[in-house]
């Protein structure tokens, strides 16, 4: 998405993002009390192998653990690929991993530092927590300290064996991506891009951060008089003068409203708002995907579409480089109405891939349809797959 400026000159960016969504989805499926996207959740739990659950127990069996990992590398792009996300965790220093995970639960920076320096035990670190933090520690299962607590055992494991902890974490990520989220992300991506584009349009029209906080489900407000962003709960604030950039990222899973203010290597704050968009219903996407998987493209529509010289030229252009309808119209000297008509027919034939970028729809070819044209046609006309020696009654010409 384009970077735009708000009414006080701070950079704001609207973009879809795997970085947070991946871990929010993990948090959702491991939270027994979450009722969001029930059909998707059931399918994921059915597909995940037994070792996923065994590993999760070693990590403390807390669904609140996952969002912490999205914050390990502040500079990581929100719209990174899975490979980039995995690599960022692989390359995270073990001391940083220990520190950020412990801070994510204990919220006591001096105490965590003493704990990692072995000046305090984990039990002593938890015992010295402030009274206003006790409710949170009780909620996550760290207070009062108990050796039988799964999360206490996991934090002790992190302190004493950080490399093994990290190895298990990476295994969990790979299992979840391969078994579930790789396909889920493909189903979600276009809707996420559309949500981000719509919010960017609303912001561009009024150039006001207040509008964005009102329209999105962010658990924060923009206080214009104090020039700061304020959390709805907990009293946390971020001064606008400290912020290098704000990111607004649509989410299908962040129903609880997590958001993060992280410091980059220069000490500048990067603020991430993965806002929950209730329109992003992954259950409906699954139903639609199941329908589409059972319906192969119609060869009649495919050949009819490709038989037209204009549509053939359009396909050739966008196969080389995705383009918007406006660019196609300009390059082929066609009216927008004519391009829309041809795009509609190509879409019906299953030949188009459509994605949102920079606030507009980019058209590309749907590679899998082209790869299956021969197979679909043979099946449609009931042409048997014969070996050359079997032609003409077993005689080759």
C-alpha positions as CSV (number, residue, x, y, z in Angstrom):
1,X,0.0,0.0,0.0
2,X,1.0,3.6,-0.5
3,X,2.5,5.5,2.4
4,X,0.5,8.6,3.2
5,X,0.8,11.5,5.8
6,X,-1.7,12.2,8.5
7,X,-2.7,15.7,9.6
8,X,0.3,16.0,11.8
9,X,2.9,14.8,9.3
10,X,3.5,11.3,10.7
11,X,3.9,8.4,8.2
12,X,1.0,5.9,8.1
13,X,1.0,2.7,6.1
14,X,-1.9,0.4,5.3
15,X,-0.9,-3.1,4.3
16,X,-1.8,-6.8,4.7
17,X,0.6,-8.8,6.8
18,X,1.5,-12.4,7.5
19,X,3.9,-11.5,10.3
20,X,1.2,-10.9,12.9
21,X,-1.7,-12.9,11.4
22,X,0.3,-16.2,11.5
23,X,0.8,-16.0,15.2
24,X,-2.7,-14.7,15.9
25,X,-4.1,-17.7,14.1
26,X,-1.9,-20.0,16.2
27,X,-3.2,-18.3,19.3
28,X,-6.7,-18.8,18.2
29,X,-6.5,-22.5,17.5
30,X,-4.7,-23.2,20.8
31,X,-7.2,-21.1,22.8
32,X,-9.9,-23.5,24.0
33,X,-12.2,-20.5,24.9
34,X,-12.1,-18.9,21.4
35,X,-15.2,-19.4,19.4
36,X,-14.1,-17.5,16.3
37,X,-14.0,-19.3,12.9
38,X,-15.2,-22.6,14.3
39,X,-15.3,-24.5,11.0
40,X,-11.7,-23.4,10.2
41,X,-10.6,-24.2,13.7
42,X,-12.0,-27.8,13.5
43,X,-10.3,-28.4,10.2
44,X,-7.0,-27.2,11.5
45,X,-7.2,-29.2,14.7
46,X,-8.0,-32.3,12.6
47,X,-5.0,-31.7,10.2
48,X,-2.4,-31.0,12.9
49,X,-0.2,-34.0,13.7
50,X,0.2,-35.4,17.3
51,X,3.7,-33.9,17.7
52,X,2.3,-30.4,17.3
53,X,0.4,-30.9,20.6
54,X,3.4,-32.5,22.3
55,X,5.6,-29.6,21.3
56,X,2.9,-27.1,22.5
57,X,3.0,-28.7,26.0
58,X,6.8,-28.1,26.1
59,X,6.2,-24.5,25.2
60,X,3.8,-24.0,28.1
61,X,0.4,-24.7,26.6
62,X,-0.5,-21.0,26.7
63,X,-2.2,-19.5,23.6
64,X,-0.9,-16.1,24.9
65,X,2.7,-17.2,24.0
66,X,2.3,-16.9,20.2
67,X,1.7,-13.1,19.7
68,X,5.0,-12.4,21.5
69,X,7.0,-14.1,18.7
70,X,5.6,-11.5,16.2
71,X,7.5,-8.8,18.1
72,X,11.0,-10.4,18.2
73,X,12.3,-8.4,15.2
74,X,10.9,-4.9,15.1
75,X,12.2,-4.1,11.6
76,X,10.6,-7.2,10.0
77,X,8.1,-6.2,7.3
78,X,4.5,-6.7,8.2
79,X,3.9,-8.2,4.7
80,X,6.8,-10.5,4.9
81,X,6.8,-14.0,3.3
82,X,6.6,-17.1,5.5
83,X,10.3,-17.8,4.6
84,X,11.3,-14.4,5.8
85,X,9.2,-14.8,9.0
86,X,10.8,-18.2,9.8
87,X,14.3,-16.8,9.0
88,X,13.8,-13.9,11.4
89,X,13.1,-16.3,14.3
90,X,16.0,-18.6,13.3
91,X,18.4,-15.6,13.4
92,X,17.1,-14.1,16.6
93,X,19.7,-14.1,19.3
94,X,18.9,-16.5,22.1
95,X,19.3,-13.8,24.8
96,X,16.8,-11.6,22.9
97,X,14.4,-14.5,22.6
98,X,14.6,-15.2,26.4
99,X,14.3,-11.6,27.3
100,X,11.3,-10.8,25.1
101,X,9.3,-13.9,25.9
102,X,9.8,-13.4,29.7
103,X,9.0,-9.7,29.4
104,X,5.9,-10.6,27.4
105,X,4.6,-12.4,30.4
106,X,6.2,-10.9,33.5
107,X,6.2,-7.2,32.5
108,X,9.1,-6.3,34.8
109,X,12.2,-5.3,32.9
110,X,14.7,-5.1,35.8
111,X,13.3,-8.3,37.3
112,X,13.7,-10.2,34.0
113,X,17.3,-8.9,33.5
114,X,18.2,-10.1,37.1
115,X,16.6,-13.4,36.3
116,X,18.6,-13.9,33.1
117,X,21.8,-12.8,34.9
118,X,20.9,-15.5,37.5
119,X,20.8,-12.9,40.3
120,X,17.1,-13.9,40.8
121,X,15.3,-17.2,40.3
122,X,12.2,-17.2,38.2
123,X,10.2,-17.8,41.4
124,X,11.8,-14.7,43.0
125,X,11.2,-12.7,39.9
126,X,7.5,-13.5,39.9
127,X,7.2,-12.9,43.7
128,X,8.6,-9.3,43.3
129,X,6.0,-8.3,40.7
130,X,3.9,-5.3,41.5
131,X,0.4,-5.7,42.8
132,X,-1.2,-4.2,39.7
133,X,0.4,-6.9,37.6
134,X,-0.7,-9.8,39.8
135,X,-4.1,-10.1,38.1
136,X,-2.3,-10.6,34.7
137,X,0.1,-13.1,36.2
138,X,-2.7,-15.1,37.8
139,X,-4.6,-15.0,34.5
140,X,-1.6,-16.5,32.5
141,X,-0.8,-19.1,35.2
142,X,2.5,-17.7,36.6
143,X,1.3,-16.4,40.0
144,X,1.5,-17.8,42.5
145,X,4.7,-19.7,41.3
146,X,4.1,-23.4,41.1
147,X,6.4,-26.1,39.8
148,X,3.4,-28.0,38.4
149,X,2.3,-25.0,36.3
150,X,2.8,-25.8,32.6
151,X,3.8,-22.2,31.8
152,X,6.2,-22.0,34.8
153,X,7.9,-25.2,33.5
154,X,8.1,-23.7,30.0
155,X,9.7,-20.5,31.3
156,X,12.2,-22.5,33.3
157,X,12.9,-24.5,30.1
158,X,13.5,-21.2,28.2
159,X,15.9,-19.9,30.8
160,X,17.9,-23.1,31.1
161,X,17.7,-24.5,27.5
162,X,17.0,-21.6,25.1
163,X,18.3,-23.3,22.0
164,X,16.0,-26.3,22.6
165,X,13.1,-24.0,23.2
166,X,13.8,-22.2,19.9
167,X,14.1,-25.5,18.0
168,X,10.7,-26.6,19.2
169,X,9.2,-23.2,18.3
170,X,10.6,-23.4,14.8
171,X,9.2,-26.9,14.5
172,X,5.7,-25.7,15.6
173,X,5.8,-22.9,13.0
174,X,6.7,-25.3,10.2
175,X,4.0,-27.8,11.2
176,X,1.3,-25.2,11.4
177,X,2.3,-23.5,8.1
178,X,2.5,-26.8,6.2
179,X,-0.6,-28.5,7.7
180,X,-3.0,-25.5,7.8
181,X,-1.9,-21.9,7.3
182,X,-0.3,-22.0,3.9
183,X,-3.6,-22.7,2.4
184,X,-5.5,-20.4,4.8
185,X,-3.3,-17.5,3.9
186,X,-4.0,-18.0,0.2
187,X,-7.7,-17.9,0.9
188,X,-7.4,-14.8,3.2
189,X,-4.9,-12.7,1.2
190,X,-7.3,-11.0,-1.3
191,X,-9.8,-10.1,1.4
192,X,-7.1,-8.6,3.6
193,X,-5.7,-6.5,0.8
194,X,-9.2,-5.2,0.1
195,X,-9.8,-4.3,3.7
196,X,-6.5,-2.4,3.9
197,X,-7.3,-0.6,0.6
198,X,-10.7,0.5,1.9
199,X,-9.2,1.9,5.2
200,X,-6.5,3.7,3.2
201,X,-9.1,5.3,1.0
202,X,-11.1,6.5,4.0
203,X,-7.9,8.0,5.5
204,X,-6.9,9.6,2.2
205,X,-10.3,11.3,1.9
206,X,-10.1,13.0,5.4
207,X,-6.4,12.8,6.2
208,X,-7.2,12.4,9.9
209,X,-6.0,9.6,12.3
210,X,-9.1,10.0,14.4
211,X,-11.2,8.6,11.5
212,X,-9.0,5.5,11.3
213,X,-9.3,4.7,15.0
214,X,-13.0,5.2,14.7
215,X,-13.4,3.0,11.6
216,X,-11.0,0.2,12.7
217,X,-11.4,-2.0,15.7
218,X,-8.1,-0.8,17.3
219,X,-8.1,-1.0,21.1
220,X,-6.6,2.5,21.3
221,X,-7.5,6.1,20.6
222,X,-5.8,9.1,19.0
223,X,-5.7,12.0,21.5
224,X,-5.1,15.0,19.2
225,X,-4.8,17.5,22.0
226,X,-2.0,15.6,23.7
227,X,-0.5,14.4,20.5
228,X,-0.4,10.8,21.5
229,X,-1.9,7.4,21.0
230,X,-3.5,5.9,24.1
231,X,-4.4,2.3,24.9
232,X,-8.0,1.8,26.0
233,X,-6.8,-0.2,29.0
234,X,-3.7,-0.2,31.1
235,X,-2.7,3.5,30.7
236,X,0.0,2.9,28.0
237,X,0.6,5.9,25.7
238,X,2.9,6.6,22.7
239,X,3.9,10.2,21.9
240,X,3.5,11.0,18.2
241,X,6.8,12.8,18.1
242,X,8.5,9.4,19.0
243,X,6.8,7.5,16.2
244,X,8.7,6.8,13.0
245,X,5.7,5.0,11.4
246,X,2.3,3.6,12.1
247,X,1.1,0.4,10.4
248,X,-2.6,-0.5,10.1
249,X,-2.9,-4.2,9.2
250,X,-6.3,-6.0,8.8
251,X,-6.7,-9.2,10.8
252,X,-9.2,-12.0,10.7
253,X,-8.0,-13.3,14.1
254,X,-7.0,-10.4,16.4
255,X,-10.4,-10.2,18.1
256,X,-8.9,-9.3,21.4
257,X,-7.2,-6.2,19.9
258,X,-3.5,-6.7,20.4
259,X,-1.3,-3.9,19.2
260,X,2.4,-3.2,19.6
261,X,4.8,-0.3,19.9
262,X,8.4,-1.5,19.1
263,X,11.7,0.2,18.9
264,X,13.9,-0.2,15.8
265,X,17.7,-0.2,15.9
266,X,17.8,3.6,16.0
267,X,15.5,3.8,18.9
268,X,12.5,5.1,16.8
269,X,9.1,3.7,17.6
270,X,7.3,1.5,15.0
271,X,3.6,1.1,16.0
272,X,1.6,-1.8,14.6
273,X,-2.2,-1.9,14.7
274,X,-3.4,-5.3,13.4
275,X,-7.1,-4.3,13.5
276,X,-9.8,-6.9,13.6
277,X,-12.1,-6.8,10.6
278,X,-15.3,-8.9,11.3
279,X,-16.0,-9.0,7.5
280,X,-13.0,-11.3,7.1
281,X,-14.9,-14.6,7.7
282,X,-12.5,-17.5,7.0
283,X,-15.3,-20.0,7.4
284,X,-17.1,-18.6,4.4
285,X,-13.8,-18.6,2.5
286,X,-13.4,-22.3,3.2
287,X,-17.0,-23.1,2.0
288,X,-16.4,-21.2,-1.2
289,X,-13.0,-22.8,-1.7
290,X,-14.6,-26.3,-1.3
291,X,-17.1,-25.4,-4.0
292,X,-14.4,-24.1,-6.3
293,X,-12.2,-27.2,-5.8
294,X,-15.1,-29.4,-7.0
295,X,-15.8,-27.3,-10.1
296,X,-13.1,-27.4,-12.8
297,X,-13.1,-24.5,-15.3
298,X,-15.3,-25.0,-18.3
299,X,-13.1,-25.7,-21.5
300,X,-15.8,-24.0,-23.6
301,X,-15.4,-20.7,-21.7
302,X,-11.6,-21.0,-21.7
303,X,-11.3,-21.5,-25.5
304,X,-14.0,-18.9,-26.2
305,X,-12.1,-16.4,-24.1
306,X,-8.7,-17.1,-25.6
307,X,-10.2,-17.2,-29.1
308,X,-10.8,-13.4,-29.0
309,X,-7.8,-11.4,-30.2
310,X,-8.3,-8.7,-27.6
311,X,-8.6,-11.0,-24.7
312,X,-5.7,-13.0,-26.0
313,X,-3.6,-9.8,-26.0
314,X,-4.7,-8.9,-22.5
315,X,-3.7,-12.4,-21.2
316,X,-0.4,-12.2,-22.9
317,X,0.3,-8.7,-21.3
318,X,-0.7,-9.6,-17.8
319,X,1.1,-13.0,-17.9
320,X,4.3,-11.0,-18.3
321,X,3.4,-8.5,-15.6
322,X,0.2,-8.0,-13.5
323,X,-1.6,-4.8,-14.5
324,X,-4.6,-2.8,-13.5
325,X,-7.6,-2.4,-15.8
326,X,-6.7,1.3,-16.2
327,X,-3.2,0.4,-17.5
328,X,-4.7,-2.3,-19.8
329,X,-7.2,0.3,-21.2
330,X,-4.4,2.8,-21.9
331,X,-2.0,0.3,-23.5
332,X,-4.6,-1.3,-25.8
333,X,-6.5,2.0,-26.4
334,X,-9.7,0.6,-25.2
335,X,-12.5,2.2,-23.2
336,X,-12.8,1.2,-19.5
337,X,-16.2,-0.3,-20.3
338,X,-14.7,-2.6,-23.0
339,X,-11.9,-3.7,-20.7
340,X,-14.4,-4.5,-17.9
341,X,-16.4,-6.6,-20.3
342,X,-13.4,-8.6,-21.4
343,X,-12.2,-8.9,-17.8
344,X,-15.6,-10.3,-16.8
345,X,-15.4,-13.1,-19.4
346,X,-11.8,-14.0,-18.5
347,X,-12.8,-14.1,-14.9
348,X,-15.7,-16.5,-15.7
349,X,-13.3,-18.7,-17.5
350,X,-11.1,-19.0,-14.5
351,X,-8.1,-17.4,-16.2
352,X,-7.6,-14.4,-13.9
353,X,-5.8,-13.9,-10.6
354,X,-6.8,-10.6,-8.9
355,X,-5.0,-9.0,-6.0
356,X,-5.1,-5.6,-4.3
357,X,-2.0,-3.4,-4.5
358,X,-1.6,0.3,-3.9
359,X,-5.3,0.7,-3.6
360,X,-6.2,-0.9,-6.9
361,X,-6.9,-4.4,-8.3
362,X,-4.0,-5.9,-10.2
363,X,-4.9,-8.5,-12.8
364,X,-2.6,-11.5,-13.5
365,X,-3.1,-15.0,-15.0
366,X,-4.3,-17.9,-12.9
367,X,-1.4,-20.2,-13.5
368,X,-3.1,-23.4,-12.3
369,X,-5.9,-23.1,-14.9
370,X,-3.4,-22.9,-17.7
371,X,-1.5,-25.8,-16.3
372,X,-4.7,-27.9,-16.2
373,X,-6.2,-26.9,-19.6
374,X,-5.1,-30.1,-21.3
375,X,-6.3,-32.4,-18.5
376,X,-9.6,-30.5,-18.2
377,X,-10.2,-30.7,-22.0
378,X,-9.4,-34.5,-22.2
379,X,-11.7,-35.2,-19.3
380,X,-14.5,-33.0,-20.8
381,X,-14.4,-34.8,-24.2
382,X,-13.7,-38.2,-22.5
383,X,-10.4,-38.5,-24.4
384,X,-8.5,-41.5,-23.0
385,X,-4.9,-41.1,-22.2
386,X,-3.3,-43.6,-24.6
387,X,0.3,-44.4,-25.2
388,X,1.6,-43.8,-28.7
389,X,1.7,-47.5,-29.4
390,X,-2.0,-47.9,-28.6
391,X,-3.2,-45.5,-31.3
392,X,-5.1,-46.8,-34.2
393,X,-5.8,-50.2,-32.8
394,X,-2.2,-50.7,-31.5
395,X,-0.5,-49.6,-34.6
396,X,1.5,-46.4,-34.8
397,X,1.7,-44.5,-38.0
